[in-house]
């Protein structure tokens, strides 16, 4: 999700939201690498309730 106050005001420093859904164990395993790559920002871990899950037709 990229938000800006003006569609014409695009730059390299726009806010960025990346969401990942996985088990806590998998997320904890990759967290050190994500932390190493980040130069600033916020990392949150939230418990979610899946309302619907449907794999794609290929898998």
C-alpha positions, 0 to 999 in steps of 0.5 A: 500500500502506497499513500501520497497526498498527490498522485503527481508527488511520487518520490522514493521516500513514500510510506510502505506497508508490507504484510505477511501472514504465516505461523509465528515460528516462521515469522520469528525465524526471518525476523532477524534478517528483516531487522538487519535490512531495515534502516528505519521503520516499524515492525508489528506482529499481530494475531489475525483471524482468517475469515476465508482461505482459498488456494489458487487453482494451481495449488 
